[in-house]
Amino acid sequence: MVEGDSMKVMLLGATGLTGGKVLEGLLARDDVSSVVAPVRRTLPLNHEKLHQQEIDFDHLEEHSDLFAVDAIICCLGTTIKKAGSREQFRNVDFGYPMKAAELGRANGVNTFLLMSAIASSSASTVFYNRVKGELEDGVKALGYPCLSVYQPSLLLGDRDEHRTAEALGIKAMPFINRALIGPLEKFRGIEAATVARAMVNEVCSLVQRAPAEPLVRIHEYPDIVALARA
């Protein structure tokens, strides 16, 4: 793809808090010609650019043809409570995104934007952070020419489902954020809409060409805010 061309973007997690905002942003861009959205349940949205496909995420490989796109944005994610078990959480937060990343590379996709989390590390003793870190390591190993990993802290915004712990954190976050300065700034809570704007701005600014070495960007709070304002 060359600069100025319209992009065909796949969005995974379009029914989620951040993914829904990303979808709105992509559909509003003139430089995005179409958005491919594999979903478990159809979104109540009709748009000439939106191409929804109801699929079984346990069998993503049966839909390999969907991954013939210019870029992939992955906002898939759940909680252990919603997933029902650590095993199913790992399936959603590691298995599905990893398989999607593999299918993207197999189809020649050069650009992958991944929603992860702050403090993610495959060496972490915290299960959630370890799974996120293992996913990051796995996607990095695929050699995407352009890989951007977003590591926000608490995501702020109205969710369809109620999460008690997050709701309490969201109420306190305006006060907590003011105390998180310097090296602690990366732990600030951030609006999902801000993360979404950053992802849309970045994916639309990327010119897909293979550099000599794979380019991996890690975006924490300050970078995400800057990208959202770009």
Secondary structure as UniProt FT lines:
FT   TURN            3..4
FT   STRAND          7..12
FT   TURN            14..15
FT   HELIX           17..27
FT   TURN            30..31
FT   STRAND          32..39
FT   TURN            48..49
FT   STRAND          50..54
FT   HELIX           57..67
FT   STRAND          71..74
FT   HELIX           80..83
FT   HELIX           86..90
FT   HELIX           91..95
FT   HELIX           96..106
FT   TURN            107..108
FT   STRAND          111..115
FT   TURN            118..119
FT   TURN            122..123
FT   HELIX           127..140
FT   TURN            141..143
FT   STRAND          146..150
FT   STRAND          155..156
FT   HELIX           164..179
FT   HELIX           182..187
FT   STRAND          190..191
FT   HELIX           192..205
FT   STRAND          215..219
FT   HELIX           221..229
//
